[in-house]
Amino acid sequence: MKISEVKKKFKNTWVLLEVIKENELNQPVDVKPLLASSDRNKIYERIAKVPKGKTVATLYTGRISGSFLFKCQF
């Protein structure tokens, strides 16, 4: 599924995606939705259950006003 299809299917929603294919800039091109939720915490809980070796991405399909920076450390 393309990112544009995900945005059309899941409006104003957080989506956890398994990355199937990336472009030369390592941006997801082909993805498989794993979970869609209006609650971002449910997305984080599901990320913890993703098997090692899988590449995932999160996407919010709505509009975010202002600037946000999320620091992640693994």
Secondary structure, 3 states (H helix, E strand, C coil): CEHHHHHHHCCCCEEEEEEEEECCCCCEEEEEEEEEECCHHHHHHHHCCCCCCCCEEEEECCCCCCCCCCCCCC
